[in-house]
């Protein structure tokens, strides 16, 4: 026996699913279309030099959270060096931030033996990782625009072709 409500039941479930999908898509778009301001922090370099995020304003900046014990970090570091060397003359700044659990002597040894050409900072207390959204996965890399807004966050090793395209566009060298 069929009731008069059964023709309506056939479209209720797909309509509800469609509404949920649209709501999730809308939230995702709103979340990712709004660029977040990078935190106002001071990095302490392995040489003791202080680097303030305010000092970096007006430049495109890459912040790379890494650790000497992270296999992916060690694997990607030569490409990070190549990326920095390719774009430094166009205004790119780069700060490699060693995680709080990384021994400072290991970081210093790594930076010296690999002759890292960019600034290397220690996050001894974990405060920098917290301020950048509780970074716990390494590597995590942020690209920050001239206005101090986060343009992109890479979890894991970035696709270097797309990273280079983003840097070219941001630096105005396309």
Residue, then its C-alpha position, 0 to 999 in steps of 0.5 A: x500500500x502506498x501513501x501520498x507521502x512516499x513520492x516526497x520521501x524520494x527527494x528528501x534524503x538527497x536534498x538533505x545531503x545536498x544541503x549538508x555538502x553545500x554548507x560544508x563547502x561554504x564553511x570551507x570557502x569562507x575559512x580559506x578565502x580569508x587570509x589570516x594575519x601572521x603572528x607578531x613574533x620575535x625569532x632568536x637566531x642560532x647566532x643570537x640575533x633577534x629577528x622580529x616579524x615587524x622587521x620582515x614586513x614589506x617582504x615575502x617571507x617563508x617560515x619553515x618549522x623543522x627538526x634535525x630528527x625529521x627525515x622529510x625535513x632533512x630530505x627537503x632542506x636542499x630544495x629549501x636552500x635552492x628555493x631561497x637562493x633562487x628568490x633571495x635577490x627578489x626580496x624573499x626572506x626565509x627563517x628555518x625554525x627548529x622545533x623545541x624538542x630539537x637539541x640546539x647543538x644538533x641544530x647548530x651543527x646541521x646549519x653549519x655543516x650544510x651551510x644553510x644560507x638563511x636565518x635559522x632560529x630556535x623555538x626553545x620554549x615552543x612559543x613560536x609553534x604555538x603562535x603559528x597555530x600549534x604547529x606539531x607536524x614537521x615540516x610545516x612551512x608558511x608563506x607570508x605576504x608583504x602585508x603580513x598575511x599568511x598566503x599558504x601553509x604547507x604541511x609536509x614537503x611542499x610541491x616545489x613547482x607550485x611553491x615557486x609559482x606562488x613566490x614568483x606571483x607574490x614577489x611580482x616576478x611572473 
